[in-house]
Amino acid sequence: MAKEILGKVPVGISNRHIHLSQQDLETLFGEGYELTVRGDLSQTGQFAAEETVTIEGPKSSIAKVRILGPTRKETQIEVSRTDSFALGLKPPVRDSGLLDDSPGVTVIGPKGKVELDQGVILAQRHIHMNEEDAKRFGVKDKEMVSVRVGGERGVVFENVLVRVRNDFVLEMHIDTDEANAAVLNNGELVEVFRS
């Protein structure tokens, strides 16, 4: 039985990245350091910084991991499952900010390094939307929906978290593994329907 399409959203593909606390930023780059904006991201106030770091797991390390700003309360690293295999980690699938019982890594910058006890996650696939979008789609904050991708390698993504906040711009975020599996590019439209 066909399910009712609630609407279409553009896709934003999220590469591995790190959000730093101010304290960890200063440990890695020096006291009083401020991030340099490389380019704005689709979500209001968020940006990719010029600065990168190396993250080191038990098995290997990944260099040039982009820092996203502004700084946050806690340092968080978002990787793909492929990255996690390379690092030798088993991070949980989590919504941003839910870091309890997640693995840690060593983060290396030009002026120092930080040993994290936790902070590495596979980001829960999610859709950012403002309250008007949520009303139009008929969904609520923290609701789970499904998303259909058409094309030659069409897939349905289940367990897509809806995140509603008035400064959010409508966009679904998935990681590079998910995008590659579905042959998706940034900005392509996908269909949202109730799970």
Secondary structure, DSSP 8 states (H G I E B T S, - for coil): ----EEEEEEEEEE-SEEEEEHHHHHHHH-TT----EEEE-SSTT-EEEEEEEEEE-SS-EEEEEEEEEEEESS-EEE--HHHHHHHT----EE-TT--TT----EEE-SS-EEE-SS-EEEE--EEEE-HHHHHHHT--TT-EEEEEE-STT-EEEEEEEEEE-TT--SEEEEEHHHHHHTT--TT-EEEEEE-
